[in-house]
Amino acid sequence: MLDFSLSELVMAIVVAIVVLKPEDLKNLIRKMHKVKRTINLQYQSYTTKLQKDLADILDEGGLGSDKAKKPLVRYVVDLEGNLQEAYDLSDIMPEIKNSSPQEPNDGKQ
């Protein structure tokens, strides 16, 4: 990402105030705000579309909102972007769901 320190940002602001006229500075701030808003809207649009597409994929696989029939196999997206099966073992072995990790016993009591 962009790596700016506070002193560099302050210096850039001071230079902008000295070099630009107040009207130009106002226009620059408005344009930057507009670009930021556009980027945020594009990001929200992208994430909404991604969530919808993933929901459609899960619905096609029979993993939709049918709460009565809970499948044992669920899907996750791995780091390469591929769909992988993930198994829910809590129905098969309920003791896993409520068990907490145990500390190793070195024979000391």
C-alpha positions as CSV (number, residue, x, y, z in Angstrom):
1,M,0.0,0.0,0.0
2,L,1.1,3.6,0.1
3,D,3.6,4.2,2.9
4,F,3.5,7.9,3.9
5,S,4.6,9.1,7.3
6,L,2.7,11.9,9.1
7,S,5.6,14.4,8.4
8,E,5.4,13.7,4.7
9,L,1.7,14.2,4.6
10,V,2.0,17.5,6.6
11,M,4.7,18.6,4.2
12,A,2.6,17.8,1.1
13,I,-0.4,19.8,2.6
14,V,1.8,22.8,3.4
15,V,3.2,22.8,-0.2
16,A,-0.3,22.5,-1.6
17,I,-1.5,25.4,0.5
18,V,1.5,27.6,-0.6
19,V,1.5,26.6,-4.3
20,L,-2.2,26.4,-5.0
21,K,-4.7,29.2,-4.8
22,P,-7.6,28.7,-2.3
23,E,-10.0,28.1,-5.2
24,D,-7.8,25.5,-6.8
25,L,-7.3,23.8,-3.5
26,K,-11.1,23.6,-3.0
27,N,-11.5,22.1,-6.5
28,L,-8.7,19.6,-5.8
29,I,-10.3,18.5,-2.5
30,R,-13.7,18.1,-4.2
31,K,-12.1,16.0,-7.0
32,M,-10.3,13.8,-4.6
33,H,-13.5,13.3,-2.6
34,K,-15.3,12.4,-5.8
35,V,-12.6,9.8,-6.7
36,K,-12.7,8.3,-3.2
37,R,-16.5,8.1,-3.4
38,T,-16.4,6.4,-6.8
39,I,-13.8,3.9,-5.6
40,N,-15.9,3.1,-2.5
41,L,-19.0,2.6,-4.7
42,Q,-17.1,0.3,-7.1
43,Y,-15.8,-1.7,-4.1
44,Q,-19.3,-2.1,-2.6
45,S,-20.7,-3.1,-6.0
46,Y,-17.9,-5.6,-6.5
47,T,-18.4,-7.2,-3.1
48,T,-22.2,-7.3,-3.5
49,K,-21.8,-9.0,-6.8
50,L,-19.3,-11.5,-5.4
51,Q,-21.6,-12.4,-2.5
52,K,-24.5,-12.9,-4.9
53,D,-22.4,-15.0,-7.2
54,L,-21.2,-17.2,-4.3
55,A,-24.8,-17.5,-3.0
56,D,-25.9,-18.6,-6.5
57,I,-23.1,-21.2,-6.7
58,L,-24.0,-22.6,-3.3
59,D,-27.7,-22.7,-4.3
60,E,-26.9,-24.7,-7.4
61,G,-25.0,-27.2,-5.3
62,G,-28.0,-27.7,-3.0
63,L,-26.4,-25.7,-0.1
64,G,-28.9,-22.8,-0.2
65,S,-31.2,-21.5,2.5
66,D,-32.9,-24.9,3.2
67,K,-32.4,-24.9,7.0
68,A,-34.3,-28.2,7.5
69,K,-31.8,-30.2,5.5
70,K,-28.3,-29.3,6.7
71,P,-25.7,-30.7,4.4
72,L,-22.5,-32.3,5.7
73,V,-20.4,-30.8,2.9
74,R,-19.9,-27.1,2.6
75,Y,-17.7,-25.2,0.2
76,V,-15.0,-22.6,0.8
77,V,-12.8,-20.6,-1.6
78,D,-9.1,-21.3,-1.2
79,L,-6.3,-18.9,-1.7
80,E,-6.1,-19.6,-5.4
81,G,-9.8,-18.8,-5.8
82,N,-10.9,-22.5,-6.3
83,L,-14.0,-23.9,-4.7
84,Q,-13.1,-26.6,-2.1
85,E,-15.2,-28.9,-0.1
86,A,-15.2,-28.4,3.7
87,Y,-16.9,-30.9,5.9
88,D,-19.0,-30.1,8.9
89,L,-18.2,-32.8,11.5
90,S,-20.3,-31.3,14.3
91,D,-23.3,-33.4,13.3
92,I,-21.3,-36.6,13.1
93,M,-19.2,-36.1,16.2
94,P,-21.0,-33.7,18.5
95,E,-18.3,-34.0,21.2
96,I,-16.0,-32.0,18.9
97,K,-18.3,-29.1,18.9
98,N,-18.4,-28.7,22.7
99,S,-14.9,-29.9,23.6
100,S,-12.1,-27.5,24.4
101,P,-8.5,-28.1,23.6
102,Q,-6.8,-30.0,26.3
103,E,-3.4,-29.2,27.6
104,P,-0.7,-31.8,27.1
105,N,-0.1,-34.1,30.0
106,D,3.6,-34.6,30.6
107,G,3.0,-37.1,33.3
108,K,3.2,-34.4,36.0
109,Q,0.3,-34.0,38.3
